[in-house]
Amino acid sequence: MTDKAKKSTEKTGRIIGIDLGTTNSAVAVMEGGAAKIIPTAEGRNTYPSIVAYKKGDASVGDIAKRQMVMNPTTTVNSVKRFMGRKLSNKAVKEAIKHVSYEVVEGKDGMAVVNIDGKKYSPQEVSAKILAKA
């Protein structure tokens, strides 16, 4: 850790790092000059970057992953592939082939997820994942 980072840590307390991954996410904290992964409630180092929606409620991580088989059209995975991209983007069109939920055009042509008639931006879905952290 640099001297500047050490001084910053002394002033603010802790340094936390979050890896918002396409497939899995993780959270770490600096302890004794080294990053330490914070395990999930299930005891794993990562949790699935998946959000399952049901009647307006959202579950995240392992609980959501279990919903993928029973509720594939309302369970969102790999949403980072759509973040900041228009629906017309070639990579978006290819990624849509690999998901079971609906991806539609939102404001300014951006790709958004449609769950039971409600549109969620990839950023909104990702915020649910980050909130679990």
C-alpha positions in Angstrom: 0.0 0.0 0.0 1.3 3.4 -0.9 2.0 6.1 1.8 -0.8 8.2 0.3 -3.2 5.2 0.6 -2.1 4.5 4.2 -2.8 8.2 5.1 -6.2 8.0 3.4 -7.0 4.8 5.3 -6.0 6.4 8.6 -8.4 9.3 8.0 -11.4 7.3 6.7 -11.1 4.0 8.4 -11.4 1.1 6.0 -10.8 0.5 2.3 -13.4 -1.7 0.7 -13.2 -3.1 -2.8 -16.1 -4.5 -4.8 -15.7 -6.6 -8.0 -19.0 -6.4 -9.9 -18.4 -9.3 -12.3 -20.5 -10.4 -15.2 -20.9 -13.9 -13.7 -19.9 -13.5 -10.0 -19.2 -10.6 -7.7 -17.0 -10.3 -4.6 -16.3 -7.9 -1.7 -12.9 -7.4 0.0 -11.6 -5.2 2.8 -8.0 -4.1 3.5 -6.8 -5.6 6.7 -3.1 -5.4 7.8 -2.1 -4.1 4.4 -3.6 -7.0 2.5 -7.0 -7.5 0.9 -9.2 -10.0 2.6 -12.3 -11.4 0.8 -15.5 -11.2 2.8 -17.3 -14.5 2.5 -20.9 -14.7 1.6 -23.6 -16.0 4.0 -23.1 -19.4 2.3 -19.3 -19.2 3.1 -18.1 -18.7 -0.5 -15.8 -16.0 -1.7 -18.1 -14.9 -4.5 -21.8 -14.6 -5.1 -23.6 -14.9 -8.4 -24.3 -11.6 -10.2 -27.9 -12.6 -10.7 -31.2 -10.9 -9.8 -34.6 -12.7 -9.7 -37.7 -10.5 -9.8 -41.0 -11.7 -8.4 -44.0 -9.4 -8.1 -41.8 -6.4 -7.8 -39.5 -7.9 -5.2 -35.9 -8.8 -6.1 -33.6 -11.5 -4.7 -29.9 -11.6 -5.4 -27.1 -14.1 -5.6 -27.5 -17.8 -4.7 -31.2 -17.4 -4.0 -31.7 -15.8 -7.4 -29.6 -18.4 -9.2 -31.9 -21.1 -7.9 -34.8 -19.3 -9.6 -33.2 -19.5 -13.0 -34.7 -22.9 -13.8 -38.2 -22.2 -12.5 -38.4 -18.6 -13.5 -36.0 -18.0 -16.4 -37.9 -15.0 -17.9 -37.8 -13.1 -14.6 -34.2 -14.0 -13.6 -31.5 -11.6 -14.9 -27.9 -12.8 -15.3 -24.9 -11.4 -17.4 -26.6 -7.9 -17.4 -23.2 -6.2 -17.6 -23.1 -7.2 -21.3 -25.8 -4.7 -21.9 -24.6 -1.8 -19.8 -24.1 1.4 -21.7 -24.9 -0.2 -25.0 -27.7 0.4 -27.5 -30.1 -2.4 -28.5 -28.8 -2.1 -32.0 -25.2 -2.9 -30.9 -23.8 -6.1 -32.5 -22.5 -7.4 -29.2 -25.9 -6.8 -27.5 -27.7 -8.7 -30.3 -25.3 -11.6 -29.8 -25.6 -11.5 -26.0 -29.4 -11.6 -26.2 -29.2 -15.0 -27.8 -27.7 -16.4 -24.6 -30.2 -15.0 -22.0 -33.7 -16.2 -21.2 -35.2 -12.8 -20.2 -36.4 -10.1 -22.6 -34.1 -7.3 -23.6 -35.8 -4.4 -25.3 -35.1 -0.8 -26.4 -35.2 1.8 -23.7 -34.6 5.5 -23.6 -32.3 6.8 -26.4 -32.2 3.3 -27.9 -30.4 1.8 -24.9 -30.7 -1.9 -24.1 -33.0 -2.5 -21.0 -34.4 -5.6 -19.4 -38.2 -6.1 -19.5 -39.6 -8.1 -16.6 -43.4 -8.4 -16.5 -43.8 -5.1 -18.4 -41.4 -3.2 -16.2 -38.2 -2.0 -17.7 -34.9 -2.1 -15.7 -31.7 -0.5 -17.0 -28.6 -2.7 -16.6 -27.4 -0.1 -14.0 -30.6 -0.7 -11.9 -30.1 -4.4 -12.0 -26.4 -4.0 -11.1 -27.4 -1.7 -8.2 -29.3 -4.6 -6.7 -26.2 -6.8 -7.0 -24.1 -4.1 -5.4 -26.6 -3.6 -2.6 -26.0 -7.2 -1.6 -22.3 -6.4 -1.1 
